[in-house]
């Protein structure tokens, strides 16, 4: 009897040890795996609900750039017809170009994990006076590019780095009963270093008095957040230095035309803004914190003082499908308990049989 009891005790102890090891090791692995699925939207103020630089019209957290020799401007757009979600979109306008291939855009640098893939999403639309690519001869296009090392000099990117969004042009204003077709573009990016910069630019191809407006909203880069990642708030917001160049400035130097420039946004013409863009509607945005723009011709990027007005709602983890709570640890615990009960049951049954035989 003592032998049988000793055997049963040894079996139960062995079973407990096995289950304990399983329950201690696998939850740790599950936790580590959970850390590897910290999926976030890494863009600051991608929906442009966090405000705009009052002086420059570029959304907080973003920088701006252009190559001059056209009238360009950045501003908020609160016309509901061109806002993808929320109350505001980023508006970029290019008109009265004295040279072909005039650009104006925005950019942002983010921290990433080398080797990981990220999903870039851009929402918005292109509007022009012609109202279609056929009438303008593809006169207004939208492009994006990525600097894999986190650089901010858009001029240094290869020509092939720029990818065109396959969006049509739409009219500046709407007739009764019409609505705009909001466009969405997705791309997969692979991080090569621990930083990358997203550039998005409007392109006016032809030298003429025509005007194009590019509305951008809900821009996101979704993927694995780096270790120690905290939900972003608007850092220094860089903008541009020689961006508004009237057509009379044809004698400007080549350096002026290509310089990264900083400008106050042009107030949109009434014909381009069916609903008034009253400045009081963005009263919650702080006063401009940008420093004075450098003299014309300077190629330096002016960095504004840190802005701290971006809502901290981005702290909430992104609700991405397939990246919810990891419940695999519960399955492990249940299986471990079942194994333990089975071993105990087997030991008890064996003991009972041996007692019966002994009797």
N, C-alpha and C positions, 0 to 999 in steps of 0.2 A: 504493500500500500504506500509506503513512504517513497518507494522508487517511482510509482505511478504519479504520486503528488509532485515529486521533484521534477519529473519529466514535464508535467503540465505547467509547473511554474516556469521552467526554462523556456518552454514554447511561448508562453505569454510574455515573458521578458523580451525574448527575441523579436516578437511581433511588435511590441511597444517601441523597441529601439528602431526598427525599420520604419515604422510610421512616423516616429519623431523626426528622423533624418529627412524623410520626404517632406514633412510639413515645414521644417526649418529651411531647407535648401530651396525648394521650388518657389515659395513666396518671394524670396530674395531675387531669384531670376525673373519672376514676374514683375517685381518692382523695377528692376533694371530695364526690362523690356518696356515698361510703361514710360520710363524716362526717355527711351528712344522714340516714343511716339508723342512727344510734346509738339503737336502740330499747331501752328499759329499763323496768323496773317502778320507779316513782318513790316508792312508798310505803315508809315505814320500818316494819319489824316487822309487816307485813301478815298474816303467818301466826301471830303471837303466840308464836313459839318463842324470841324474844329476851328474854323475861322480862316481869315486871309490877312496877309500883310496889308495894312491900310494904305501905305505909300506905294506899294508895288503891285498889289492885286494878285500875288501868287499865294496859294494856300500855305498855311504854316506847315513846316516840315519839308517843304519842297523848295528847290532852287529853280531859277529860270534862265533862259539863254536865247539869243538870236544872233543873226549875222548882219543886221543893219540894212541900210538902203531900201527901207520900206517903212511904212507906218505900222507898228505892231503894238499890241497891248495885252495885258493880262487883267482879268477882273473876275469877280464872282458872277455867277448867273443864277438867278432865282426864278426864272420863268419855268413854271412847272412842266411845260411841254418838252423842255430839253434837259430836265433833271431825271436821272435814272432812278434814284432813291433818295429820300430825305428832302431837304430844302434847297441845297446848293450844289452847283457843279463848278468846275474850273473852266473859265472861258479864255480862249486865246484867239486873237484876231490879227490878221495880216491883210494890208491893203496898200494901194498906191505904190507898187513896187517899181523902182527905177532900174532894177536889174532882175534877170530871171533867177530862179532857185533861191528864194528868200525863205528863211526858216525862223520859227519861234517855238519854244517848247519849255518843258519842265523836266526835272530830274530829282532822284532821291537815291541815297546810298544806304544799304541795309547790311546787317550782319547775318551771315549764313554759315552752314556747315559744309566744308569742302567735300565734294563727291556726292552730295545729296541733290535730289531733283526737287524743283519748286514749280508751282503752277502760277503763271502770270495771267491775270485777267484785267482787261480794259473795257469799260463801257462808255458809250458816248455816241456822237454823230458829227458829221461834217456838213456845214451849211455854206452856200455860196449864192451870189447874185444870179448866176446862171441857173442854178438849181439842179444840175445833173452833170455827170462826167462827159456825156456826149456833147453838151452845149459848151462846156468849158475846156474840152479836149484834155480831160484829166488834169485840170488846172490846180486842184486843191487835193492834197493827199495827206494822210496821217501815217507816221512811221514810228517804230520803236527800235532801240538798240540797247545792248548790255555791255558794260565795261566789267570784265571778269575780275579785275583787280581793285574795283571800287574807286577808280579815278573819276574826276568830274570835268575833264576837258573833252567835251563832245567833239571838238574839231579834230582830235587825235585819233578818233575811231576810223577804221577802214570803211571805205564806201560800202563794201559788202556786208558790214555789220548791221546796216540799217535794213529793217524788214518792213514792208508796206502792209498796212491793214487793208483788207479787201472790202472797204466800205464805199458806198455810193455817196454822191453829193445830194443834198436836199435843199429846198428853197429856204431863203432867209426867214420868210414869214409864212403863215398858214392861211389858206382860204377857209371859209366857213365849212365846218364839218370834216376838215382834214386833221390828221395827226402825224407826228413824226414817227419814223421807225427807228427805235433805239437799237444800236448795234452792240454786239458783244464779241470780243476777240480773246482767245485763249492760246497760250503757248507754254511749253515745258522748258524750263531752264535747268541746267546742271551747273552747280557751283564748283568753280575751280580753285578758289581761295576762300578765305573767311569773310570776304566782303564782295558785294557786287553793286553796281549802280544801274538803275533803270532810267533811260532817257526816252521821252515821248515828245515828238515834235510835229507841228503843222508845217506843211510845205506848200508854198505858192510858187508854181512853176514858171509863170509867165510875167514879163515886165509890162504891166498895164495898170489901169486905175481900178481894177476889180477888187472885190473884197471877199475874204473867206473867214468863217468863224468855226472854231473847233471847240466843242464842248466835251469835257472829260469828267467821268464820275465813277465811283466805286472801283478804284484801281486797287488790286490786291496782289500780293505774292505769298502764296500759302505753301508751307512746308515745315520741315523740322527746325525748331528753334535751337540756337546754340545753347550750350551749358550756361546757366546763370542768366538766361534771357528774362528780361522783364518787359512787360507790355510797353511799347514805345510811347513817349510823349514828344511833342515837337521840339527838336533840337534847334541849333542855329539854322535859320532859314536864309539860304543864299538866293540872291536874285541877280538881275542883269544890269549892265552898265551903259550901253549906248543904244538901247533898243529902239527908241522912237527916233527914227531918222526920216525927216521930211524929204520929199522928192527933190527939193532944191539943193540938197546936200550931195549932189553928184560928185563934187570935187573931194569928197572925203577920202582919206588914205585907205590903202588896202588893210592896214592894221585896224583902222576904225571899223571897217566893214566886218571884220572877222572877230573882233574882240568880244569876249563875254561881257555883257552889258547889264546895267541896272537902271530901271526906269519906273516912273510912276505909271500906273495903268491908264490907258486912254479911256475916257468915258464913252461907252458905246453909243452910237448914233441911235436916234429914235427908231429909224427903220429897222434896226437890228434887234431892238428890244421891245417886243410887243407889250410887255408888262414893265412898268417903271421899276428900276433897281434903286430904290431909296436906300441911302446910306444908313438910315436909322434901323433898317431891317437886320443889320449885322452889328447892332450896338453891343452885343455880347462879346464880339471880338475885341481884343485889346488894342490900344493905340500902337501904331507902328513902332517896332523896336529895331528896325534896320538902321544901320549907320548911313551917313551921307555917302552917296555914290561917288566913286573916284572920278577924276577928270576924264573927259572924253578921250578915247584912245588908249586908256589903261586896259590891260588885259587881266588884271587881278580880279578875283572873285571876292566880293564884299560879304562878310559873314555877319549876320545880325546877332544881337544879344540873345541868349536863350529865351525861348518863349515857353510859358508855363500854363497856357490856357487850353491846351488840347484836353478834351474830356477824357477821364481815365477809364471810360467804359471798355476800352480794349484790354483791360486786365482780365476780363472774362475769357476763358479758353474758347478757341474757335470751335463751334459745333460742326465738325467735319464728319461726314458719314464714314463709318468704319473705324473711328478713333474715339469711341466712347469709353466708358469705364471698363477696365480689364477684369472680367469675371472668371478668368481661367483658374485663379487661385482657389476659388470656391469648388470647382470641379475636382481639383487635386485633393482638397480636404475631404470632400465627400468620398472619393475613391479610397483615400487613406483610411477613413473610418470603416468603410465597407470591408477592406482587407483586414483591418484589426478585428472586427466582429467575426469575420469568417475564420480567422486563425484561432480566436478564443473558442468559437463554436466547435471547431475541429478538435481542439485540445480537450474540451469538456466531453465531447462524444467519445474520443479515444479513451479517456479515463473511465467513462461509464462502461464501455465494452470490456476493458481490462478488469474492472471490478467484477463484472458479471462472470467472466471466465474464471476469475480467482475463486469466486464463491462456488 
